[in-house]
């Protein structure tokens, strides 16, 4: 990796953490300069503007989460185990998130809802990828006889994601991981109920 690529990656990581903690609107170019240690010209040497940096920083943050998930999924073969693995990865977001500030999908979805249509669209794409992953695991599990036939994959994906994201929000709001633990306990029972064993 060239020095320029290293600098760009460092900017993305630091900006991703900043945006994930303070939000896009709440982060000024001065904040970005502070966390990166670069002047405005050094940042804009790699990005046209703050919007381009925000989109690429969001992609960087989602890729960090995806890498954690893929690492866990590589160790699981059975569909139910794979779904439980996703739940376990997310449980760790309370105390040890892959990127500071928690889930970038949740944080960006809330912030970009009405204020930043391009970032909102990018967040929808990230959420669609997560939903597709869960649906694919379930559909393959049904085909292999590991998950009962007739299970609605999209419904399960909605319930898993909404429960995990809501529990993360509550755990962060109250500073208490019990909310995530309760959600994880419930989802583990829920997912196991769809197994064929």
Backbone as JSON, one array per atom type, in Angstrom:
{
  "sequence": "XXXXXXXXXXXXXXXXXXXXXXXXXXXXXXXXXXXXXXXXXXXXXXXXXXXXXXXXXXXXXXXXXXXXXXXXXXXXXXXXXXXXXXXXXXXXXXXXXXXXXXXXXXXXXXXXXXXXXXXXXXXXXXXXXXXXXXXXXXXXXXXXXXXXXXXXXXXXXXXXXXXXXXXXXXXXXXXXXXXXXXXXXXXXXXXXXXXXX",
  "N": [[0.85, -1.18, 0.0], [0.6, 2.16, -0.89], [1.94, 5.29, 0.41], [0.08, 7.34, 0.13], [-2.29, 5.84, -0.11], [-2.32, 4.65, 2.4], [-2.64, 6.92, 4.01], [-5.17, 7.77, 3.15], [-6.75, 5.59, 3.99], [-6.38, 5.78, 6.76], [-7.59, 8.26, 7.23], [-10.21, 7.59, 6.52], [-10.85, 5.64, 8.48], [-10.64, 7.13, 10.89], [-12.46, 9.21, 10.39], [-14.77, 7.71, 10.04], [-15.18, 6.69, 12.62], [-15.53, 9.1, 13.98], [-17.86, 10.2, 12.68], [-19.61, 8.13, 13.32], [-19.87, 8.42, 16.03], [-20.46, 11.15, 16.55], [-22.15, 11.86, 14.54], [-22.96, 12.81, 11.15], [-23.85, 15.44, 10.56], [-23.16, 16.6, 12.96], [-20.45, 16.72, 12.94], [-17.82, 18.7, 12.17], [-15.64, 20.1, 9.62], [-13.45, 20.98, 10.97], [-13.47, 19.26, 13.17], [-12.88, 16.88, 11.86], [-10.34, 17.47, 10.92], [-9.06, 17.67, 13.38], [-9.21, 15.0, 14.46], [-7.86, 13.56, 12.54], [-5.45, 14.82, 12.33], [-4.68, 16.26, 10.18], [-4.49, 18.97, 7.8], [-7.03, 20.93, 6.15], [-6.53, 20.87, 3.37], [-5.01, 18.54, 3.17], [-6.88, 16.6, 3.71], [-8.8, 17.07, 1.71], [-7.28, 16.45, -0.43], [-7.64, 13.82, -0.81], [-10.36, 13.43, -0.87], [-13.24, 14.77, -2.47], [-15.08, 16.39, -1.15], [-16.89, 16.95, 1.95], [-19.18, 15.38, 1.85], [-18.48, 13.26, 0.08], [-16.45, 12.11, 1.61], [-17.98, 11.33, 3.83], [-19.68, 9.35, 2.74], [-17.8, 7.41, 1.89], [-16.58, 6.89, 4.33], [-18.71, 5.82, 5.73], [-19.09, 3.46, 4.23], [-16.65, 2.25, 4.86], [-16.98, 1.83, 7.62], [-19.17, 0.04, 7.65], [-17.98, -2.08, 6.3], [-16.1, -2.87, 8.2], [-17.76, -3.95, 10.2], [-18.91, -5.99, 8.7], [-16.67, -7.62, 8.19], [-16.17, -8.66, 10.75], [-18.48, -10.17, 11.1], [-18.32, -12.0, 8.95], [-16.01, -13.41, 9.71], [-16.91, -14.84, 11.93], [-18.95, -16.34, 10.74], [-17.51, -18.02, 9.07], [-16.7, -20.03, 10.74], [-18.91, -21.51, 11.29], [-21.25, -23.96, 10.29], [-23.87, -25.08, 10.22], [-27.15, -23.85, 9.62], [-28.73, -22.72, 11.73], [-26.76, -22.33, 13.68], [-25.23, -20.43, 12.33], [-26.97, -18.22, 12.22], [-27.24, -17.76, 14.97], [-24.64, -17.06, 15.44], [-24.44, -14.57, 14.13], [-26.1, -13.09, 15.81], [-24.58, -13.19, 18.15], [-22.27, -11.79, 17.38], [-23.36, -9.25, 17.14], [-24.21, -8.79, 19.74], [-21.85, -8.17, 21.01], [-21.44, -5.56, 20.27], [-22.21, -3.72, 22.18], [-20.26, -3.54, 24.26], [-17.85, -3.86, 22.92], [-17.54, -2.66, 20.16], [-16.99, -3.11, 16.59], [-16.35, -0.75, 15.39], [-15.89, 2.4, 16.81], [-18.59, 3.78, 18.62], [-20.75, 2.2, 18.07], [-23.31, 0.58, 16.13], [-22.99, 1.32, 12.77], [-25.03, 1.29, 10.87], [-27.43, 1.65, 12.31], [-26.91, 4.13, 13.59], [-26.47, 5.86, 11.39], [-28.8, 5.54, 9.92], [-30.73, 6.7, 11.58], [-29.82, 9.36, 11.7], [-29.7, 10.18, 8.99], [-32.23, 10.07, 8.02], [-34.13, 12.13, 7.21], [-32.48, 14.14, 6.4], [-30.27, 13.75, 4.75], [-30.35, 12.53, 1.82], [-28.73, 10.95, 0.06], [-26.93, 9.64, 1.73], [-28.79, 8.29, 3.23], [-29.81, 6.53, 1.31], [-27.52, 4.98, 0.87], [-27.31, 3.82, 3.36], [-29.62, 2.28, 3.37], [-28.86, 0.44, 1.42], [-26.78, -0.87, 2.76], [-28.26, -2.01, 4.88], [-29.94, -3.63, 3.38], [-28.11, -5.5, 2.45], [-27.43, -6.83, 4.83], [-29.95, -7.89, 5.52], [-30.33, -9.56, 3.29], [-28.25, -11.39, 3.69], [-29.07, -12.75, 6.05], [-31.51, -13.82, 5.12], [-30.56, -15.47, 3.05], [-29.05, -17.37, 4.5], [-31.13, -18.59, 5.92], [-32.75, -19.56, 3.81], [-30.99, -21.37, 2.55], [-30.66, -23.05, 4.71], [-33.23, -24.13, 4.94], [-33.34, -25.54, 2.52], [-31.37, -27.48, 3.03], [-32.52, -28.88, 5.03], [-32.12, -28.04, 7.61], [-33.48, -26.01, 8.76], [-36.88, -25.53, 9.49], [-39.29, -26.07, 6.93], [-41.26, -23.57, 5.31], [-40.7, -21.43, 6.9], [-40.61, -17.95, 7.04], [-38.25, -16.2, 5.6], [-37.66, -13.45, 5.23], [-39.27, -12.27, 7.14], [-38.13, -13.26, 9.52], [-35.62, -12.08, 9.29], [-36.29, -9.35, 9.54], [-37.3, -9.32, 12.18], [-35.05, -10.2, 13.66], [-33.13, -8.14, 13.07], [-34.47, -5.74, 13.83], [-34.89, -6.26, 16.55], [-32.25, -6.57, 17.55], [-31.07, -4.07, 16.86], [-32.76, -2.31, 18.23], [-32.32, -3.16, 20.86], [-29.62, -2.53, 21.11], [-29.74, 0.26, 20.92], [-31.21, 0.83, 23.27], [-29.48, -0.21, 25.22], [-27.28, 1.48, 24.91], [-28.48, 3.95, 25.45], [-29.26, 3.71, 28.16], [-26.9, 2.93, 29.26], [-26.47, 0.3, 29.95], [-25.96, -3.03, 29.53], [-27.86, -4.96, 29.86], [-30.19, -4.82, 28.4], [-29.49, -5.56, 25.81], [-28.65, -8.16, 26.41], [-31.04, -9.38, 27.2], [-32.46, -9.25, 24.8], [-30.82, -10.83, 23.15], [-31.0, -13.31, 24.49], [-33.73, -13.84, 24.08], [-33.84, -13.89, 21.22], [-32.13, -16.05, 20.68], [-33.64, -18.24, 21.62], [-35.85, -17.96, 19.95], [-34.71, -18.29, 17.34], [-33.64, -20.89, 17.54], [-36.0, -22.3, 17.73], [-36.83, -22.63, 15.15], [-35.22, -24.53, 14.07], [-34.57, -27.87, 12.87], [-33.75, -29.87, 14.47]],
  "CA": [[0.0, 0.0, 0.0], [1.39, 3.39, -0.98], [1.76, 6.23, 1.51], [-1.19, 8.02, -0.12], [-3.38, 4.91, 0.23], [-2.31, 4.51, 3.86], [-3.22, 8.14, 4.56], [-6.61, 7.75, 2.86], [-7.35, 4.59, 4.88], [-6.37, 6.34, 8.11], [-8.65, 9.28, 7.26], [-11.5, 6.9, 6.51], [-11.08, 5.02, 9.78], [-10.86, 8.16, 11.9], [-13.71, 9.9, 10.06], [-15.85, 6.76, 10.29], [-15.41, 6.68, 14.06], [-16.08, 10.42, 14.33], [-19.25, 10.28, 12.21], [-20.41, 7.13, 14.02], [-20.09, 8.88, 17.4], [-21.03, 12.5, 16.58], [-23.05, 12.08, 13.42], [-22.43, 13.56, 10.01], [-24.15, 16.87, 10.74], [-22.5, 17.06, 14.16], [-18.99, 16.69, 12.76], [-17.36, 19.76, 11.27], [-14.35, 19.85, 8.99], [-12.46, 21.2, 12.04], [-13.43, 18.01, 13.93], [-12.18, 15.89, 11.03], [-8.93, 17.86, 10.96], [-8.55, 17.35, 14.72], [-9.01, 13.56, 14.67], [-6.89, 13.02, 11.58], [-4.17, 15.53, 12.44], [-4.37, 16.82, 8.86], [-5.12, 20.23, 7.42], [-8.13, 20.77, 5.2], [-5.99, 20.48, 2.06], [-4.59, 17.14, 3.24], [-8.1, 15.78, 3.64], [-9.41, 17.23, 0.39], [-6.4, 15.83, -1.41], [-8.13, 12.45, -0.97], [-11.83, 13.44, -1.0], [-13.71, 16.01, -3.09], [-15.8, 17.21, -0.19], [-17.31, 16.24, 3.16], [-20.16, 14.35, 1.47], [-17.76, 12.09, -0.44], [-15.79, 11.49, 2.76], [-19.01, 10.68, 4.65], [-20.12, 8.12, 2.08], [-16.74, 6.42, 1.94], [-16.39, 6.54, 5.74], [-19.81, 4.9, 6.06], [-18.74, 2.17, 3.62], [-15.55, 1.7, 5.65], [-17.55, 1.36, 8.88], [-19.97, -1.16, 7.37], [-17.03, -3.15, 5.96], [-15.53, -3.36, 9.48], [-18.79, -4.81, 10.8], [-19.03, -7.16, 7.83], [-15.51, -8.48, 8.41], [-16.39, -9.39, 12.0], [-19.54, -11.15, 10.87], [-17.8, -13.06, 8.08], [-15.06, -14.22, 10.47], [-17.69, -15.76, 12.74], [-19.69, -17.27, 9.87], [-16.58, -19.02, 8.53], [-16.54, -21.12, 11.72], [-20.22, -22.16, 11.5], [-21.76, -24.65, 9.09], [-25.31, -25.28, 10.33], [-27.86, -22.57, 9.45], [-29.11, -22.16, 13.03], [-25.51, -21.85, 14.28], [-24.83, -19.22, 11.63], [-27.84, -17.14, 12.69], [-26.84, -17.48, 16.35], [-23.35, -16.36, 15.34], [-24.73, -13.16, 13.81], [-26.63, -12.49, 17.04], [-23.46, -13.06, 19.09], [-21.44, -10.67, 16.91], [-24.04, -8.0, 17.44], [-24.22, -8.63, 21.2], [-20.59, -7.56, 21.4], [-21.44, -4.14, 19.91], [-22.43, -2.89, 23.37], [-19.0, -3.31, 24.98], [-16.67, -3.93, 22.05], [-17.98, -2.54, 18.76], [-15.91, -3.12, 15.6], [-16.02, 0.65, 15.14], [-16.36, 3.17, 17.96], [-19.88, 4.44, 18.47], [-21.83, 1.24, 17.89], [-23.67, 0.11, 14.79], [-23.08, 2.43, 11.82], [-26.32, 1.28, 10.18], [-28.4, 2.28, 13.2], [-26.58, 5.54, 13.79], [-26.63, 6.61, 10.15], [-30.22, 5.49, 9.55], [-31.45, 7.69, 12.37], [-29.39, 10.71, 11.33], [-29.89, 10.53, 7.58], [-33.61, 9.8, 7.66], [-34.74, 13.21, 6.43], [-31.54, 15.23, 6.18], [-29.19, 13.46, 3.78], [-30.93, 11.45, 1.01], [-27.73, 10.05, -0.53], [-26.45, 8.82, 2.84], [-29.92, 7.42, 3.57], [-29.83, 5.47, 0.3], [-26.37, 4.11, 1.14], [-27.65, 3.07, 4.57], [-30.57, 1.25, 2.94], [-28.09, -0.6, 0.73], [-26.12, -1.65, 3.81], [-29.28, -2.8, 5.57], [-30.39, -4.68, 2.45], [-27.08, -6.56, 2.45], [-27.59, -7.59, 6.06], [-31.19, -8.66, 5.38], [-30.1, -10.64, 2.3], [-27.41, -12.42, 4.31], [-29.91, -13.55, 6.94], [-32.44, -14.57, 4.27], [-29.81, -16.52, 2.35], [-28.75, -18.41, 5.48], [-32.38, -19.3, 6.2], [-33.17, -20.3, 2.61], [-30.1, -22.53, 2.41], [-30.98, -23.94, 5.82], [-34.46, -24.85, 4.58], [-32.96, -26.5, 1.46], [-30.56, -28.56, 3.62], [-33.29, -29.53, 6.08], [-31.64, -27.58, 8.93], [-34.53, -25.1, 9.23], [-38.19, -26.03, 9.06], [-39.86, -25.47, 5.72], [-42.35, -22.64, 5.58], [-40.23, -20.26, 7.65], [-40.53, -16.75, 6.21], [-36.89, -15.69, 5.81], [-37.65, -12.0, 5.34], [-39.86, -11.94, 8.43], [-37.13, -13.55, 10.54], [-34.59, -11.05, 9.16], [-36.83, -8.13, 10.13], [-37.39, -9.47, 13.64], [-33.69, -10.22, 14.19], [-32.48, -6.84, 12.96], [-35.18, -4.75, 14.66], [-34.66, -6.58, 17.96], [-30.86, -6.27, 17.87], [-30.83, -2.63, 16.78], [-33.49, -1.69, 19.34], [-31.62, -3.48, 22.1], [-28.39, -1.74, 21.13], [-30.13, 1.63, 21.23], [-31.58, 0.9, 24.68], [-28.28, -0.43, 26.03], [-26.48, 2.71, 24.86], [-29.24, 5.02, 26.1], [-29.24, 3.51, 29.61], [-25.58, 2.54, 29.73], [-26.67, -0.99, 30.61], [-26.0, -4.09, 28.53], [-28.93, -5.92, 30.16], [-31.2, -4.76, 27.33], [-28.99, -6.42, 24.74], [-28.64, -9.55, 26.88], [-32.42, -9.86, 27.13], [-32.8, -9.43, 23.38], [-30.05, -11.98, 22.68], [-31.63, -14.51, 25.06], [-34.99, -14.06, 23.37], [-33.57, -14.28, 19.84], [-31.57, -17.4, 20.65], [-34.77, -19.18, 21.73], [-36.65, -17.77, 18.73], [-34.02, -18.92, 16.19], [-33.57, -22.36, 17.77], [-37.34, -22.89, 17.52], [-36.99, -22.9, 13.72], [-34.36, -25.63, 13.68], [-35.24, -29.16, 12.69], [-33.23, -30.84, 15.46]],
  "C": [[0.9, 1.24, 0.0], [1.1, 4.3, 0.22], [0.43, 6.97, 1.37], [-2.38, 7.14, 0.24], [-3.48, 4.72, 1.73], [-2.97, 5.72, 4.52], [-4.73, 8.15, 4.35], [-7.32, 6.77, 3.78], [-7.43, 5.11, 6.31], [-7.45, 7.42, 8.25], [-10.02, 8.62, 7.34], [-11.82, 6.3, 7.88], [-11.43, 6.07, 10.82], [-12.16, 8.93, 11.65], [-14.9, 9.0, 10.33], [-16.19, 6.73, 11.77], [-16.02, 8.0, 14.52], [-17.55, 10.51, 13.94], [-20.14, 9.31, 12.98], [-20.71, 7.56, 15.46], [-20.81, 10.23, 17.45], [-22.07, 12.76, 15.5], [-22.39, 12.89, 12.33], [-22.62, 15.06, 10.22], [-23.4, 17.44, 11.95], [-20.98, 17.09, 14.08], [-18.58, 17.73, 11.73], [-16.05, 19.35, 10.61], [-13.24, 20.07, 10.02], [-12.34, 19.94, 12.91], [-12.65, 16.94, 13.16], [-10.69, 16.2, 11.02], [-8.31, 17.48, 12.31], [-8.27, 15.87, 14.87], [-7.98, 12.97, 13.72], [-5.51, 13.64, 11.72], [-3.74, 16.15, 11.12], [-5.05, 18.18, 8.68], [-6.21, 19.93, 6.39], [-7.63, 20.3, 3.83], [-5.54, 19.02, 2.04], [-5.77, 16.18, 3.16], [-8.69, 15.85, 2.24], [-8.49, 16.8, -0.75], [-6.9, 14.43, -1.74], [-9.63, 12.37, -1.23], [-12.27, 14.79, -1.55], [-14.32, 16.96, -2.08], [-16.22, 16.34, 1.0], [-18.31, 15.14, 2.83], [-19.47, 13.08, 0.95], [-17.06, 11.36, 0.7], [-16.82, 10.75, 3.61], [-19.46, 9.36, 4.04], [-19.05, 7.03, 2.15], [-16.45, 5.98, 3.38], [-17.49, 5.59, 6.2], [-19.52, 3.52, 5.49], [-17.63, 1.47, 4.4], [-16.09, 1.1, 6.95], [-18.36, 0.08, 8.69], [-19.06, -2.34, 7.02], [-16.38, -3.72, 7.22], [-16.49, -4.32, 10.16], [-18.9, -6.12, 10.01], [-17.86, -8.13, 8.02], [-15.66, -9.28, 9.69], [-17.42, -10.5, 11.8], [-19.03, -12.31, 10.02], [-16.82, -13.97, 8.81], [-15.81, -15.24, 11.33], [-18.39, -16.79, 11.86], [-18.78, -18.34, 9.27], [-16.41, -20.22, 9.46], [-17.82, -21.9, 11.95], [-20.69, -22.79, 10.2], [-23.28, -24.75, 9.08], [-26.02, -23.93, 10.31], [-28.23, -21.93, 10.79], [-27.86, -21.61, 13.73], [-25.04, -20.54, 13.63], [-25.67, -18.02, 12.08], [-27.49, -16.75, 14.13], [-25.5, -16.75, 16.38], [-23.52, -14.89, 15.02], [-25.23, -12.44, 15.06], [-25.49, -12.24, 18.03], [-22.53, -11.91, 18.68], [-22.08, -9.35, 17.33], [-24.09, -7.74, 18.94], [-22.97, -7.89, 21.66], [-20.5, -6.07, 21.05], [-21.58, -3.23, 21.13], [-21.09, -2.53, 24.01], [-17.78, -3.24, 24.07], [-17.07, -3.83, 20.58], [-16.79, -2.57, 17.8], [-15.46, -1.71, 15.22], [-16.65, 1.48, 16.26], [-17.7, 3.84, 17.66], [-21.03, 3.49, 18.26], [-22.07, 0.88, 16.44], [-23.81, 1.29, 13.82], [-24.41, 2.44, 11.05], [-27.38, 1.99, 11.03], [-28.14, 3.78, 13.3], [-26.86, 6.37, 12.54], [-28.08, 6.62, 9.69], [-31.01, 6.56, 10.29], [-31.1, 9.1, 11.91], [-29.81, 11.09, 9.92], [-31.34, 10.43, 7.13], [-34.22, 10.89, 6.78], [-33.73, 14.26, 5.97], [-30.51, 14.99, 5.08], [-29.62, 12.28, 2.9], [-29.9, 10.47, 0.44], [-27.18, 9.11, 0.55], [-27.55, 7.84, 3.28], [-29.98, 6.25, 2.59], [-28.69, 4.48, 0.54], [-26.64, 3.24, 2.37], [-28.66, 1.97, 4.23], [-29.85, 0.11, 2.23], [-27.37, -1.49, 1.74], [-27.09, -2.54, 4.55], [-29.78, -3.92, 4.67], [-29.38, -5.82, 2.39], [-27.21, -7.44, 3.68], [-28.85, -8.46, 6.0], [-31.01, -9.82, 4.42], [-29.26, -11.76, 2.89], [-28.24, -13.33, 5.2], [-30.88, -14.4, 6.12], [-31.75, -15.73, 3.56], [-29.48, -17.68, 3.29], [-30.0, -19.25, 5.75], [-32.8, -20.14, 5.01], [-32.3, -21.53, 2.37], [-30.37, -23.55, 3.51], [-32.24, -24.75, 5.56], [-34.13, -25.92, 3.54], [-32.2, -27.7, 2.01], [-31.31, -29.32, 4.71], [-32.85, -29.14, 7.49], [-32.63, -26.62, 9.59], [-35.85, -25.59, 8.65], [-38.67, -25.32, 7.79], [-41.01, -24.56, 6.12], [-41.94, -21.43, 6.41], [-40.07, -19.09, 6.69], [-39.2, -16.05, 6.5], [-36.87, -14.18, 6.01], [-38.25, -11.54, 6.67], [-38.85, -12.15, 9.56], [-36.03, -12.48, 10.5], [-35.05, -9.74, 9.8], [-36.83, -8.21, 11.65], [-36.0, -9.48, 14.26], [-33.07, -8.82, 14.21], [-33.15, -5.81, 13.86], [-34.93, -5.0, 16.14], [-33.24, -6.21, 18.37], [-30.59, -4.76, 17.87], [-31.54, -1.9, 17.92], [-32.81, -1.94, 20.67], [-30.32, -2.71, 22.22], [-28.7, -0.29, 21.51], [-30.45, 1.77, 22.71], [-30.36, 0.72, 25.58], [-27.4, 0.81, 26.06], [-27.18, 3.84, 25.62], [-29.13, 4.93, 27.62], [-27.86, 3.16, 30.15], [-25.61, 1.19, 30.44], [-26.88, -2.08, 29.56], [-27.11, -5.1, 28.77], [-29.96, -5.95, 29.04], [-30.77, -5.62, 26.15], [-29.01, -7.87, 25.17], [-30.04, -10.15, 26.81], [-32.82, -10.14, 25.68], [-32.1, -10.66, 22.82], [-30.66, -13.27, 23.2], [-32.91, -14.85, 24.33], [-34.75, -14.55, 21.93], [-32.97, -15.67, 19.74], [-32.66, -18.45, 20.73], [-35.6, -19.15, 20.46], [-36.0, -18.5, 17.54], [-33.96, -20.42, 16.35], [-34.91, -23.04, 17.53], [-37.6, -23.23, 16.06], [-36.11, -24.03, 13.23], [-35.13, -26.92, 13.59], [-34.77, -30.19, 13.69], [-33.89, -30.66, 16.8]]
}
